Amino acid sequence: MEKIKGSVWKFSDNIDTDVLAPMQSMNLPWEERKGKILHTRPGFVNDVKEGDIIVAGKNWGCGSSREQAAENIKNLGISAVVAESFGRIFFRNAIAIALPAVACPGITDAFDEGDELELDLKASTVRNVTKNTTLDAIAYTKDMVAMIDKGGMLAVLQEKLGGQ
Amino acid sequence: MGMTMAEKVLARTSGQDVVEAGQNVTARIDRMMTHEGFVMCAMTLQGMKIEKLNDPDKVVVLFDHYFPAPEPKYAEYHDFSRKAVKAFGIKNYLGYPGVCHQVMCEKGFVLPGQLILGTDSHSSTYGALGAAGAGIGTTEMSYAMATGELWMQVPKTIRINLEGEPGNGLSAKDMILYIAGKYGTDFAQYKSIEFVGPLAEQMSISGRMTVSNMGIEVGAKFALFEADQKTLDFLKPVGKGPAAVFKSDDDAVFEEELTVDISSLEPQVACPHNPGNAKTISEVGDVAVDQVYLGSCTNGRIEDMAVAAKILKGKKVSDSTRLLVNPASREVLMDMIKTGYLEILMEAGAHMITPGCGACLGGHLGLIGKGETCLASTNRNFPGRMGSGESFVYLGSPATVAASAITGKITDPREFWQGTSF
């Protein structure tokens, strides 16, 4: 699997699913929905570029099971979220839709906004290309790496059923 | 080596004699619960030309988030779902009976020792009956419905010993808000909690449900109470299968053991915008409330209505606020009618919201506007949770909600009530 590289946007602790996917936005068409994502940080959804990476504090995605939280981040073009820790349902949902979500203690102090980050899922390392430092992330299992690689849980399901 | 409750459930469901924390397993799921999340599951499965579920009898479907339909498209989602329920041969379709977690428990779909996944984060509620309940998203649920299984990591366990005699005015809700405030909203992240000790044994099923419900608010994967005689008595008339007493082995390994002594605890309120932002009610100060909201799967049971009725009997809701009452289920509403609590609350000036999720998660039926403040007996107060992104939600016990309805500001329940509710 290729390494993932992108420019960093930083977020603090406890960014919850109601902020990532506000209830009133859930069934709106994407262009209208987009404007309501992360309303606590005005302008972000317009400034973020395809391939950018989010670096966040503790408990990113805490709260609801709504998959739109992970889906919205993916639809914004974000290529990965690297956080001190995750709400577990967001973490699972992200992997299920092939959005790499990687827990990496120490990540907040290791990056400034705009730094370039390189994520190696297989080696489970996070490199700050700008500052030339490397951190160890909490490793994915082989199955988790494969799920991201194949394009998510439904691709795995298709393969499993097709193989029967 | 002995096993924790979580390890026992995941060993059985993954067909192994022993598992230990940290291990990844493929678990057979005992029960799958979906609400409006079923729309996405059905679309996903049908889109993949999957016409048969692995075991449709394990699936429960009901609608609670958007019933009655707030917009025509939700009526259409319900219609689509009812057809899909038939097509998949799902017998356990329950219609619109109230909030999923309350209904799952009161209808006996939750048994001690089961692994129950739901497309709702508050599926941790099932821990009150000794079941390992956890929330998942709709993609994972689609996979689980098609195959009957899902990958799970065996979690480490934090054991919390609950003890102390509750003082006047205190409820189980105050205790879990205190725990979230003291230990943080991520202290049990990825982990299983076991609530044990003399107070846990003393607690009612309703009080246990409040605590397990908010297990997810401290990050927990499972939030378990040991099944005991109370659990068996609760399940006897309704349980869909045999129930058994269920606890960790004496030599099980816990990551951490904590003691929470509530002897000197005072009523708690979680201030905006996080359930962990808990303060003692006297520290909250003078906060006027535009709306007070009694209900939800956290605190919408008959025991909660009893406390509110006791406080509001013969009183009036302040002109400066509005009291919305949202029973957790139709069964609770029927009990409110039979007990006379409904009349007491209505006489006091309450407005009834039909059983379901209502405004708790900002769906419909009582949203708050820009600049408005609501005190709610619900579980979350994230920014914009109950309506406008520029509104303020405080969380408290049903007693605090009822007392505050009388005064129109956040009020210590002990001004009107000397009881306890655990």
Interface residues (C-beta under 8 A of the other chain):
Chain A: N14 D16 T17 D18 V19 P22 M23 Q24 N27 H39 T40 K58 N59 C62 G63 S64 S65 R66 E67 A70 S85 F86 G87 R88 I89 R92 N93 A96 I97 T141 D143 G152 M153 L154 V156 L157 Q158 K160 L161
Chain B: N24 G37 M40 T44 M48 I50 K73 G118 T119 D120 S121 S123 G135 I136 G137 T138 T139 E140 S142 Y143 A146 T147 W151 T185 D186 Q189 Y190 I216 G219 K221 N274 L361 G362 G363 R380 F382 P383 G384 R385 G389
